[in-house]
């Protein structure tokens, strides 16, 4: 580890040591007796050379910070995280549904500590708005990736997935409709669903996986209905379906298996 650290340090020195041409010395000295120009006007021919890349870089930075935060929240107490996932569902929209409030949730899941870690890592202040549904979404994501870091090893050809239960939202048609669709897609093409869930938002990999996933979406829609592939909406649905399938799939029972001729 020490050798690696030294190599990284050496690389950093090489980067910093790149020659930089200083300005001329024909400017007035500043009060600190340096030769930094006093003039503070922007150049009249200024061009934003980073216009095309700024949005992408900002989104990537925000995703990195949010992913680090969600991983910290999940790791703060895996027991509490799993407990919340077991007693809630996609219809979890208010902490009062589980006799909790936002302040207590922040303490239980270590929000302050996790925000501090993210801020220190990125050298930046962090502000975060959260809700009950956002907390569940973060915990589903981290629980799934914690179990299946290197891929969906839970997928076994021919396995069946148990019916869902809804601890909070059994009578909410919108919740059931969203989960029915997501469960259908994951059952039809679990590998593509898993790959899509792992991609970065806005990436080429996300776009390619969505094109493939669209083939599974069609048969899952009720006749006459249409659905827009909006990644930001689909991602938490697919996450819920992956988590359910990975924790509730098992080999088909002998009684349910088709009987071959002659038996």
KEVEXMI-465954 format. One record per residue: x, y, z of N, C-alpha, C, O in turn. Coordinates in steps of 0.05 Angstrom, whole numbers, padded with zeros to 5 digits, always signed. Layout:
BEGIN
XYZXYZXYZXYZ...
//
This chain:
BEGIN
+00017-00024+00000+00000+00000+00000+00017+00025+00000+00011+00045-00012+00040+00023+00014+00058+00046+00015+00069+00052-00012+00071+00076-00020+00076+00031-00027+00087+00036-00054+00067+00049-00072+00073+00067-00087+00042+00040-00070+00021+00052-00086+00017+00082-00079+00014+00099-00097+00018+00088-00053+00015+00115-00044+00037+00133-00055+00033+00155-00064+00062+00122-00055+00085+00137-00065+00082+00142-00095+00088+00164-00105+00073+00122-00110+00069+00125-00138+00048+00147-00145+00052+00163-00163+00026+00146-00129+00006+00166-00133+00016+00194-00127+00010+00213-00141+00032+00196-00105+00043+00222-00098+00061+00232-00120+00061+00255-00127+00078+00213-00131+00096+00222-00152+00081+00231-00177+00089+00251-00189+00059+00217-00183+00043+00225-00206+00031+00253-00201+00030+00269-00220+00023+00258-00177+00011+00284-00171+00032+00306-00174+00026+00328-00184+00057+00301-00166+00078+00321-00168+00083+00326-00198+00088+00350-00205+00083+00305-00214+00087+00309-00243+00066+00328-00255+00072+00345-00272+00042+00324-00246+00020+00341-00257+00024+00370-00248+00021+00388-00265+00030+00374-00223+00033+00401-00212+00057+00415-00225+00057+00439-00228+00078+00399-00233+00102+00410-00243+00101+00419-00272+00121+00428-00283+00078+00417-00284+00074+00426-00312+00081+00456-00314+00071+00472-00299+00100+00463-00333+00108+00491-00335+00085+00510-00340+00067+00505-00356+00085+00533-00326+00065+00554-00330+00079+00580-00335+00097+00588-00319+00073+00593-00357+00086+00619-00363+00073+00641-00347+00049+00645-00348+00090+00655-00332+00080+00677-00316+00075+00702-00333+00085+00704-00355+00059+00721-00322+00054+00746-00336+00079+00763-00335+00097+00757-00320+00079+00784-00351+00101+00803-00350+00102+00819-00324+00083+00818-00309+00123+00832-00319+00127+00847-00294+00122+00877-00298+00132+00893-00282+00107+00884-00319+00102+00912-00324+00076+00922-00312+00066+00943-00321+00065+00907-00293+00040+00915-00280+00046+00927-00252+00067+00921-00241+00027+00943-00242+00031+00953-00215+00031+00931-00195+00017+00911-00198+00046+00935-00174+00046+00915-00152+00020+00917-00136+00009+00939-00133+00011+00895-00126-00012+00895-00109-00003+00902-00080+00021+00903-00075-00022+00907-00062-00015+00913-00034+00002+00891-00021+00016+00896-00002-00001+00866-00031+00014+00844-00020+00042+00841-00033+00056+00822-00028+00049+00860-00050+00075+00861-00063+00079+00837-00082+00101+00828-00085+00057+00827-00093+00059+00806-00113+00055+00818-00141+00048+00842-00143+00058+00802-00161+00055+00813-00188+00028+00804-00201+00026+00802-00225+00008+00797-00184-00018+00791-00195-00032+00816-00204-00032+00836-00190-00043+00816-00227-00055+00840-00238-00077+00850-00221-00092+00835-00209-00080+00877-00220-00102+00889-00206-00128+00887-00222-00149+00886-00210-00125+00887-00248-00149+00888-00265-00167+00864-00260-00158+00842-00259-00194+00869-00257-00213+00847-00251-00234+00845-00272-00255+00832-00268-00230+00857-00295-00251+00856-00316-00248+00830-00332-00226+00821-00338-00271+00818-00340-00270+00795-00357-00260+00803-00384-00264+00826-00393-00247+00785-00398-00238+00791-00426-00262+00797-00443-00283+00785-00440-00259+00815-00462-00282+00823-00479-00288+00801-00499-00310+00801-00511-00269+00783-00504-00274+00762-00524-00277+00735-00510-00270+00714-00521-00287+00735-00485-00288+00710-00469-00307+00690-00482-00329+00697-00491-00299+00665-00482-00315+00643-00493-00316+00621-00473-00295+00613-00461-00339+00610-00468-00342+00587-00450-00335+00562-00465-00352+00550-00480-00310+00553-00462-00301+00529-00477-00312+00503-00464-00310+00481-00476-00325+00506-00440-00335+00482-00426-00365+00480-00428-00377+00463-00413-00378+00495-00445-00407+00496-00445-00419+00469-00450-00438+00461-00436-00408+00454-00469-00420+00428-00476-00416+00407-00455-00430+00387-00454-00396+00411-00437-00390+00390-00418-00399+00397-00389-00399+00379-00372-00406+00422-00383-00411+00430-00356-00435+00414-00344-00433+00405-00322-00457+00412-00359-00480+00398-00348-00474+00369-00342-00482+00359-00321-00460+00356-00360-00453+00328-00356-00435+00324-00332-00439+00305-00316-00416+00342-00329-00397+00340-00306-00412+00345-00280-00407+00332-00260-00430+00365-00280-00446+00371-00256-00464+00348-00248-00466+00341-00225-00477+00336-00268-00494+00313-00262-00477+00290-00251-00486+00276-00232-00454+00285-00263-00437+00263-00253-00428+00268-00225-00427+00250-00208-00421+00293-00219-00413+00300-00191-00435+00296-00172-00432+00285-00150-00459+00305-00179-00482+00302-00161-00489+00273-00157-00496+00265-00134-00487+00257-00178-00492+00228-00175-00472+00215-00156-00479+00199-00139-00447+00223-00160-00426+00212-00143-00430+00218-00113-00427+00202-00096-00438+00243-00108-00443+00252-00081-00467+00238-00069-00467+00229-00046-00489+00236-00086-00513+00223-00076-00509+00193-00071-00519+00182-00052-00494+00180-00089-00488+00152-00086-00472+00146-00061-00476+00127-00047-00452+00164-00056-00436+00161-00031-00454+00165-00007-00450+00151+00013-00472+00184-00008-00490+00189+00014-00508+00165+00019-00511+00156+00042-00521+00155-00002-00539+00133+00002-00525+00108+00012-00536+00093+00028-00501+00103+00003-00485+00080+00013-00479+00084+00043-00480+00064+00058-00473+00108+00051-00467+00113+00079-00492+00109+00096-00490+00098+00117-00515+00119+00086-00540+00116+00101-00547+00087+00105-00554+00078+00127-00544+00071+00084-00550+00043+00086-00530+00029+00105-00538+00012+00121-00505+00036+00103-00485+00023+00120-00485+00032+00148-00474+00019+00166-00498+00055+00154-00499+00065+00181-00513+00045+00199-00505+00041+00222-00534+00032+00189-00547+00011+00204-00562-00008+00184-00584-00002+00177-00548-00029+00176-00561-00048+00158-00586-00060+00170-00605-00065+00156-00586-00064+00196-00609-00076+00209-00633-00058+00207-00655-00067+00200-00630-00032+00212-00652-00013+00209-00660-00010+00180-00684-00007+00174-00641-00011+00162-00647-00009+00134-00664-00032+00124-00684-00027+00111-00656-00056+00131-00672-00079+00123-00699-00079+00136-00719-00088+00124-00701-00070+00161-00727-00068+00175-00746-00050+00160-00769-00056+00157-00735-00027+00151-00753-00008+00137-00762-00020+00110-00785-00016+00103-00744-00034+00096-00752-00046+00071-00774-00067+00074-00791-00070+00058-00772-00082+00097-00792-00103+00101-00820-00092+00108-00840-00105+00101-00821-00070+00122-00847-00060+00131-00858-00037+00114-00879-00026+00121-00845-00031+00092-00855-00011+00073-00857-00023+00045-00849-00046+00041-00867-00007+00027-00867-00015-00001-00865+00010-00018-00858+00032-00008-00869+00008-00044-00866+00031-00062-00884+00054-00055-00880+00077-00064-00905+00048-00040-00924+00069-00032-00917+00083-00007-00933+00098+00005-00892+00080+00002-00883+00093+00026-00877+00123+00020-00857+00129+00007-00894+00141+00029-00892+00169+00021-00891+00187+00046-00886+00211+00043-00896+00176+00069-00896+00192+00093-00886+00176+00117-00895+00153+00121-00869+00187+00133-00857+00173+00155-00878+00165+00176-00874+00145+00191-00900+00179+00177-00921+00173+00196-00933+00145+00190-00946+00134+00208-00930+00135+00166-00940+00109+00159-00927+00087+00176-00939+00065+00179-00903+00092+00186-00890+00072+00202-00884+00084+00230-00864+00076+00243-00900+00103+00239-00897+00115+00265-00870+00127+00269-00857+00122+00290-00861+00142+00250-00835+00155+00251-00838+00183+00240-00858+00190+00228-00819+00201+00246-00819+00227+00234-00792+00232+00221-00773+00217+00225-00790+00254+00206-00765+00260+00191-00741+00264+00209-00719+00254+00203-00745+00277+00232-00723+00282+00250-00712+00256+00261-00688+00252+00263-00730+00237+00268-00720+00212+00279-00707+00196+00257-00687+00182+00262-00717+00197+00232-00705+00183+00210-00676+00193+00205-00658+00177+00200-00672+00219+00208-00646+00230+00204-00626+00219+00225-00603+00214+00219-00636+00216+00250-00619+00205+00271-00613+00176+00267-00590+00167+00268-00634+00160+00261-00631+00131+00258-00612+00124+00235-00597+00105+00238-00614+00139+00214-00598+00132+00190-00573+00149+00187-00560+00149+00166-00567+00165+00207-00542+00179+00208-00538+00200+00186-00516+00203+00174-00559+00215+00180-00558+00234+00158-00536+00255+00163-00521+00261+00144-00534+00266+00187-00515+00287+00192-00486+00277+00187-00470+00290+00175-00480+00253+00198-00454+00242+00195-00448+00237+00165-00426+00242+00156-00467+00226+00151-00463+00219+00123-00459+00244+00105-00443+00244+00087-00475+00265+00111-00472+00290+00096-00444+00302+00101-00432+00312+00083-00435+00300+00126-00409+00310+00133-00387+00295+00118-00367+00307+00108-00390+00269+00116-00370+00253+00101-00369+00260+00072-00348+00262+00060-00393+00263+00060-00394+00270+00032-00381+00298+00027-00366+00301+00008-00388+00316+00045-00377+00343+00042-00346+00343+00044-00332+00357+00029-00336+00328+00063-00307+00326+00067-00293+00313+00043-00271+00322+00035-00306+00293+00033-00294+00278+00010-00292+00296-00015-00272+00295-00029-00313+00312-00019-00314+00328-00044-00306+00357-00039-00306+00373-00058-00298+00364-00014-00290+00391-00009-00311+00411-00016-00305+00433-00027-00336+00405-00009-00358+00422-00016-00380+00420+00004-00384+00399+00017-00395+00441+00008-00419+00440+00024-00440+00423+00011-00441+00422-00013-00457+00411+00027-00478+00394+00016-00505+00401+00028-00508+00403+00052-00524+00404+00011-00552+00407+00020-00569+00385+00007-00565+00379-00016-00587+00374+00022-00602+00352+00012-00631+00353+00022-00636+00356+00046-00650+00351+00003-00678+00348+00010-00685+00319+00008-00677+00306-00011-00699+00309+00027-00706+00281+00026-00735+00277+00035-00747+00294+00047-00745+00254+00027-00772+00246+00034-00772+00216+00041-00751+00203+00038-00795+00207+00050-00797+00178+00057-00792+00161+00032-00777+00141+00034-00803+00169+00010-00800+00153-00015-00771+00153-00024-00761+00133-00034-00757+00176-00020-00729+00178-00028-00712+00160-00011-00694+00146-00021-00718+00159+00015-00702+00142+00033-00706+00113+00025-00686+00098+00024-00730+00104+00019-00734+00076+00010-00719+00071-00016-00707+00050-00019-00720+00090-00034-00707+00086-00060-00677+00082-00056-00664+00065-00068-00665+00099-00038-00636+00096-00033-00630+00069-00020-00610+00056-00027-00646+00060-00001-00641+00036+00013-00645+00011-00005-00630-00008-00003-00665+00012-00023-00668-00010-00042-00643-00012-00060-00633-00034-00064-00634+00011-00070-00611+00011-00087-00586-00001-00073-00573-00018-00084-00581+00009-00049-00557+00000-00035-00559-00029-00026-00539-00043-00026-00583-00037-00017-00586-00065-00008-00582-00084-00032-00569-00105-00029-00592-00076-00055-00589-00094-00079-00560-00096-00087-00549-00117-00092-00546-00073-00089-00519-00073-00098-00500-00085-00077-00479-00095-00084-00508-00082-00052-00491-00094-00031-00491-00125-00033-00471-00138-00029-00514-00136-00040-00516-00165-00043-00505-00175-00069-00493-00197-00070-00508-00159-00090-00501-00169-00117-00481-00149-00130-00488-00136-00150-00459-00146-00118-00439-00126-00127-00429-00132-00155-00426-00113-00171-00425-00157-00161-00412-00164-00187-00431-00174-00208-00422-00182-00230-00457-00173-00203-00476-00181-00223-00499-00196-00210-00498-00203-00186-00520-00201-00226-00545-00214-00215-00542-00244-00213-00555-00259-00228-00526-00253-00194-00522-00282-00190-00547-00296-00181-00549-00321-00181-00568-00281-00173-00593-00293-00163-00610-00303-00186-00628-00319-00181-00604-00295-00211-00621-00304-00233-00615-00333-00240-00593-00340-00246-00636-00349-00239-00634-00377-00246-00656-00383-00266-00680-00379-00261-00649-00394-00289-00669-00399-00310-00691-00418-00300-00685-00438-00286-00716-00411-00305-00738-00427-00297-00749-00421-00269-00770-00431-00262-00735-00405-00254-00745-00398-00227-00770-00382-00229-00775-00368-00249-00787-00384-00208-00811-00368-00208-00809-00347-00185-00794-00351-00166-00824-00326-00188-00823-00304-00169-00850-00303-00154-00871-00305-00166-00848-00301-00128-00872-00301-00111-00888-00275-00116-00877-00255-00125-00914-00277-00110-00931-00253-00112-00922-00233-00091-00911-00240-00070-00926-00208-00098-00918-00186-00080-00938-00184-00057-00962-00191-00059-00928-00174-00035-00946-00164-00013-00941-00135-00010-00919-00125-00015-00962-00120-00001-00960-00091+00002-00967-00084+00031-00990-00081+00038-00946-00081+00048-00951-00074+00076-00966-00048+00079-00981-00045+00099-00963-00029+00061-00975-00003+00064-00995+00004+00042-01013+00020+00047-00993-00008+00019-01007+00003-00005-01024-00017-00019-01027-00015-00044-01034-00036-00006-01049-00058-00019-01073-00048-00035-01081-00060-00055-01085-00026-00026-01109-00015-00039-01103+00008-00058-01121+00020-00069-01078+00014-00062-01071+00037-00080-01065+00026-00108-01045+00014-00113-01084+00031-00126-01082+00021-00153-01058+00031-00168-01046+00016-00184-01050+00056-00164-01027+00067-00178-01001+00053-00170-00984+00049-00187-00999+00047-00145-00975+00033-00135-00974+00005-00147-00953-00004-00157-00996-00009-00146-00997-00037-00156-00992-00037-00186-00979-00055-00196-01003-00018-00201-00999-00017-00230-00970-00013-00237-00960-00026-00255-00957+00005-00223-00928+00010-00228-00912-00015-00222-00894-00022-00238-00917-00028-00200-00902-00051-00192-00908-00075-00210-00890-00091-00216-00933-00078-00218-00940-00099-00237-00924-00097-00263-00914-00117-00273-00923-00072-00273-00908-00068-00297-00878-00074-00293-00866-00088-00310-00867-00064-00272-00838-00068-00267-00832-00098-00262-00812-00108-00272-00849-00111-00247-00845-00140-00242-00846-00156-00268-00831-00175-00272-00864-00148-00286-00867-00162-00311-00842-00158-00328-00832-00178-00340-00832-00134-00329-00808-00129-00345-00784-00144-00334-00769-00156-00349-00780-00144-00308-00758-00159-00296-00760-00188-00300-00740-00202-00305-00784-00199-00299-00788-00228-00304-00782-00235-00333-00772-00257-00338-00788-00217-00351-00784-00222-00380-00755-00220-00388-00745-00235-00404-00740-00201-00376-00712-00197-00383-00696-00187-00359-00689-00163-00358-00691-00204-00340-00678-00196-00315-00649-00185-00319-00641-00167-00305-00635-00197-00338-00607-00188-00342-00606-00159-00353-00589-00143-00344-00623-00152-00372-00623-00125-00382-00633-00106-00361-00622-00084-00358-00653-00114-00345-00663-00097-00324-00641-00091-00304-00637-00068-00295-00626-00112-00297-00603-00108-00278-00582-00090-00290-00572-00072-00276-00576-00094-00315-00555-00077-00328-00564-00048-00329-00549-00030-00323-00590-00043-00336-00601-00016-00336-00598-00003-00309-00591+00020-00306-00605-00018-00288-00604-00007-00261-00576+00001-00252-00573+00018-00236-00556-00012-00263-00528-00006-00256-00516+00017-00272-00496+00027-00265-00529+00024-00294-00517+00045-00311-00520+00073-00298-00537+00077-00281-00503+00091-00307-00504+00118-00299-00526+00133-00315-00528+00129-00339-00541+00150-00301-00562+00165-00315-00551+00182-00337-00531+00197-00333-00563+00181-00361-00554+00197-00383-00531+00185-00399-00521+00198-00418-00522+00162-00392-00499+00149-00405-00508+00134-00430-00531+00129-00434-00488+00128-00447-00494+00112-00471-00504+00085-00463-00521+00073-00477-00493+00074-00442-00501+00047-00433-00530+00047-00424-00545+00028-00429-00539+00069-00411-00567+00071-00404-00584+00071-00428-00605+00057-00429-00577+00086-00448-00593+00089-00473-00595+00062-00487-00616+00054-00496-00572+00047-00488-00572+00021-00502-00590+00001-00487-00605-00014-00499-00588+00001-00461-00603-00018-00445-00633-00012-00447-00650-00030-00446-00640+00014-00448-00668+00022-00451-00680+00012-00477-00703+00004-00478-00664+00013-00498-00673+00004-00524-00681-00026-00523-00701-00035-00534-00664-00041-00509-00669-00070-00506-00692-00075-00488-00709-00093-00492-00694-00059-00466-00715-00062-00447-00742-00056-00458-00763-00066-00449-00743-00039-00478-00768-00032-00491-00782-00056-00503-00807-00057-00505-00766-00076-00512-00778-00100-00523-00794-00115-00502-00814-00128-00509-00785-00115-00477-00799-00129-00456-00823-00112-00446-00841-00123-00434-00822-00086-00450-00843-00069-00439-00869-00073-00454-00890-00073-00442-00868-00076-00480-00892-00078-00496-00912-00099-00487-00935-00093-00481-00903-00124-00485-00921-00145-00476-00931-00142-00447-00951-00154-00439-00917-00125-00431-00925-00121-00403-00947-00099-00400-00958-00096-00378-00952-00085-00421-00972-00063-00420-01000-00074-00426-01003-00090-00445-01020-00066-00412-01048-00074-00419-01055-00064-00447-01045-00042-00455-01071-00078-00461-01078-00071-00488-01090-00043-00489-01108-00036-00474-01080-00027-00508-01090+00000-00512-01075+00021-00496-01080+00045-00500-01058+00013-00478-01043+00033-00462-01016+00038-00474-01004+00021-00488-01006+00062-00468-00979+00070-00478-00962+00078-00454-00973+00086-00433-00936+00077-00457-00918+00083-00435-00893+00097-00446-00882+00088-00466-00886+00120-00434-00862+00134-00443-00838+00125-00426-00839+00123-00402-00817+00118-00441-00792+00109-00427-00777+00132-00415-00759+00144-00429-00784+00140-00391-00770+00162-00377-00751+00149-00357-00761+00138-00337-00725+00149-00361-00706+00135-00344-00709+00142-00315-00707+00124-00298-00713+00168-00308-00715+00176-00280-00739+00163-00266-00738+00158-00242-00760+00158-00281-00784+00146-00270-00781+00115-00269-00788+00103-00250-00769+00104-00290-00767+00075-00293-00747+00064-00273-00750+00041-00263-00726+00078-00268-00704+00068-00251-00713+00058-00224-00707+00035-00216-00727+00075-00208-00736+00065-00182-00756+00042-00184-00757+00025-00166-00773+00041-00205-00791+00019-00209-00776-00007-00213-00781-00027-00201-00756-00006-00231-00740-00029-00237-00724-00038-00213-00721-00062-00208-00715-00019-00197-00700-00025-00172-00718-00041-00153-00710-00061-00142-00743-00032-00150-00762-00046-00133-00767-00074-00143-00767-00093-00128-00770-00077-00170-00775-00103-00181-00751-00122-00179-00755-00146-00173-00728-00112-00183-00703-00128-00180-00700-00138-00151-00694-00161-00146-00705-00119-00132-00702-00127-00104-00723-00148-00097-00716-00168-00083-00747-00145-00106-00768-00165-00100-00761-00192-00112-00763-00212-00099-00754-00191-00138-00748-00217-00152-00724-00231-00140-00724-00255-00137-00704-00215-00132-00679-00227-00121-00683-00239-00094-00669-00258-00086-00703-00229-00080-00708-00240-00053-00732-00259-00051-00737-00270-00030-00746-00262-00074-00770-00278-00073-00773-00298-00096-00794-00309-00101-00750-00305-00109-00752-00324-00131-00741-00351-00121-00723-00352-00104-00752-00372-00132-00744-00399-00124-00751-00419-00146-00767-00412-00164-00740-00443-00145-00747-00463-00166-00777-00469-00166-00790-00469-00146-00787-00474-00190-00815-00482-00193-00820-00508-00178-00803-00526-00179-00842-00510-00166-00848-00535-00151-00854-00558-00170-00861-00553-00193-00850-00582-00161-00855-00605-00178-00884-00606-00188-00889-00615-00210-00902-00598-00170-00930-00599-00177-00937-00579-00200-00955-00584-00216-00922-00557-00201-00927-00537-00221-00913-00542-00247-00919-00530-00267-00893-00561-00246-00877-00566-00270-00894-00581-00291-00911-00598-00283-00890-00576-00317-00905-00589-00338-00899-00619-00338-00876-00627-00334-00919-00635-00343-00915-00664-00344-00908-00673-00372-00922-00666-00391-00886-00688-00375-00877-00696-00401-00893-00720-00410-00904-00735-00394-00895-00724-00436-00910-00746-00448-00898-00772-00438-00874-00775-00437-00915-00791-00431-00906-00818-00423-00904-00820-00393-00898-00842-00383-00907-00798-00378-00905-00799-00348-00932-00802-00336-00935-00803-00311
//
